[in-house]
Amino acid sequence: MVTNPNDATMVLLELKDLDQLPDIVRDYEDALYSIVEWARAYLIRPHPELGRKGPVCPFARGSLDRGLFYLAVYRGRPAGPEDVAGTLGRYRDWFLELGSSAGSATQFQTILVLFPDIAPSDAPALLDASQEALKAAYVSRGLMIGEFHDGPPPKGGLWNEEFRPLRSPVPLLAIRHLVPTDFPFLRNDRDFVAAYLANVADHEIPAKLRPEVAVALQRFELAPSATS
């Protein structure tokens, strides 16, 4: 378990902590085990509706294998998106601090903030709105934030629009680093494209995405790069 040096009520659980949960999250044992099982049975495996080869989440196995898969629990029901934003802002800053010691494996670091006390019927409005409001502040810092719940969120997969990849058994918001393959999630917003270019070197942009990046540069009148 990792405790925030500035707030003892904020803890991050590692997989090894599930064998003996600390008192502060003991009441949420079922939710925590459910999410770990979901990660192992769903995120790191292929899915017939995904529309491409490979696992649902390309980074989850690396995160699990490297011990960089952290779990946090929001206890109680948030009053609204503003409450969620305040809490997630603290986890965002902590995420960046943790990354400074992760070395070359930092790209695999992830924090899942679980909201087990949210009623399933409330999760779509509360978490979807929170993710939308928070995204800009995360992308500008080279991070991504994603919403997951059993609604599921209405966003379709990149390779199959009918597939809903963000379904999870417990409502949560996930924090991870922005990576070169994230461009399709950012291409329709000028600030997001600029943040992508600031965080991804030209030589790291996947070849299949270079034409899209070049189009976005022209569309938003951003500085040309090696992709042009």
N, C-alpha and C positions, 0 to 999 in steps of 0.2 A: 504494500500500500504506500502511496505517495501522498503526503499531506502538504497542502499549500502553506508556504512559510509565512504568509500574511493573513491567513484565515484558516484556523484549525477545523472549521466545519466543512471545508472543501477538501475532499479526498478523491484520489484516483485509484481504482482497483486494478490490479494486474491479475492475469489468469490464475496465478498461484494463490491468490488471496481467496479464491472461491472455496478452497478446502476448509477454511476457517474464517468466516466473514467477521469483520469488526462489528461491534455493537451498533455503530452509527447507521449501518445499512442492513442489519440482520433481518429486519422485517421485509426486505425486498429480495430475499433469496430466490424465490420463484422467478421473478422478473429477470434477475441477473443471469441465472442459469438458462432461461429461455432465450436470451439474446446471444449468449455464447453458442448455444446449440444452433440457433439460426445462422450465425456467422459460419459455423463449420459445415452445416448441411445445405446452406443456400448460397451465401456470398462467395465462397471459394470453389463452388462447383458450376459446371455448365447448366444451362436451362434450355429446354426445347423451344421455348418461345422467345429466347433472347435475340435471335436473328444473326448471330455470329458465333464463331468458335471461342472457346475459353470460358473462364469463370464469369459469373455475374459481375463481381467486383475484381478488377485485375490486381488490386493492391492489398486485399484483405489477408491473403495467405502470407505475404511478406510481413505484414504487421503482426499477425499472430505468431509466426515463426521467430520473429526478432524480439518478442516481448515488448512491442510498442503499441499494443492494442489495449487502450485504457478505457475503463468504464466509470462513469459517475452517475449519481442518482440525485435527481431533484425531488426532494421530499415535500409532499403536499401538492395542491393544485395552484398553478400560477394565476394571479389575478387577471392577467391579460398579456398580450404580446410585449408590452413595455416591461413587464416583470421578467419575461423570458429574455428579452434583450439585455437587461441589466446583468442577469446571471451569466448569460453566454458571453458577454463582454469580458467578464473575469476569467472564464475558461479560455477564451481566445488569447488573452495576454499570457496566461499561464502556459498555454500550448507553445507559444513562441519562445518562452523561457526554457521549457523542457527541450525544445529542438536544438538549442545551442550545445547540448551535451550528447546528442544522438549521433553526431558524426555523419558519415556518408549514408547512413541508414535513415536519416531524418525524413526522407520522402515517404517512408512507410508509417510514420507516426500518425495515430488517430485517437481521438477522444470521442466516445459515444456518451452523450448526456441523456440518460433515460428519464422519462416522465411517467412512471407507473401509476400515479394517482390521477391522471387525466382520464376521464370517461372516454371510451372509444368514440362516442358520438361527438365529443368536443374536440378530439385530436385534429381533424382536418382543418377546421377554422383557426384553431390556436397555433398549431405548428406551421401550417402552410403560410399563414400571414407573418409569423415570426421569421421564417426563413427568407421570405421575400424582402422584409424590412432590413434584415441583417446582411444580406448577400454583399452589398456594395462595400461595407466596412471590412468584410473578410477578403474579398477579391483584391482590394487595394493593398492589402498586406500580404498578398501571395498565398492566400488560403481559400479553401472552399468550405461551404457549409451546406449540408443536405438534410432534408426532412424525411423521416420514415415513420409510417404508422400503418394500421390495418385498414385504412380507408378504402384503398390505399391512395397516396398522393396521385393526382391526375396526370402527372407527367409521363409521357410514353418513352419507350426506349429509343436510343439513337438508331438502332437497326431494325426495330419493329415497333411502330407507333402504337400498335394495339396492346403491346406488353406493358405492364405496370411494374417496373423493377423495384420501386421504393416501398413495397409492402414489408412490414415487420410486425412481429407479435406484440411488441411493446412500443409505444410512441417514443421517438428519440430524435435528437438532432446530432449530426455527426460532423466533426471538425477534422480536416486533413489539409495537407499542403496542395496547392495548385500544381498540376503537372502538365507537361506538353500536350497530352491527349485531351485536355479539358477544353480546348478551343471551341468545339461545337456548343458547349454550354454558355459560352461568353460572346459569341460572334455578333449578336444583334444589339449590342450596347457599346457605344464609343469608349466610355470609361473602362468597361471590362476588357475590351480589346487592348487598350493602352496598358492596363495593368498586366495583362497576359504578356505583352511584348517586353514589359519591364522586368518580368520574372522568368522569362524563358529565353534563352540565348537562341540566335538564329539557327545555329547548327543542331539544336535540340528539337526543333519543330519537325514532327514526322513528315516524311515526303508526301504522304497522301493528303496532308492538311495544308501544305504550302500554297496551293492555288487558292483555297478558301481564305487563308490569311492575307494573301496578296489582294484579293477582292475587297476584304474588309479595310485594308490600309487605304485603298483608293476611295472607298465609300465614305470613310470617316476623315479623309484627308490627314492621315497620320504619316509620320516620317517613313520613307521607304526603308526596306531592309533587304537582307540577302534573299528573302523569299520572292522579291519582285523580279 
